[in-house]
Amino acid sequence: MTIMWTIYKNLRGNSGISAYETGYDFIRVKFSSGAVYRYNHDSTGVDDIEQMKIFAASGEGLGTFINKNVRKRFAAKES
């Protein structure tokens, strides 16, 4: 499986997120530490996943949203 990471724009300049990958029902988030977390519709909820995709594409707000809303509701820690 080829991973298609998109570099997170980090418009505010203070995010711990370096990249992300989205699919129909998930978002994978790669943090600056190298840790990768997968969030999906089942673990996190459809509305929150779709909101995370919007923040990811805009380049700001994703880290804050994760910390405030979905921090522990990931499907898997991949690395």
Buried (B, 14 or more C-beta within 10 A) or exposed (E): EEEEEEEBBBEEEEBBBBBBBBEEBBBBBBBEEEEBBBBBBEBBBEEBBEBBBEBBEEBBBBBEBBEEEBEEBBBEEEE
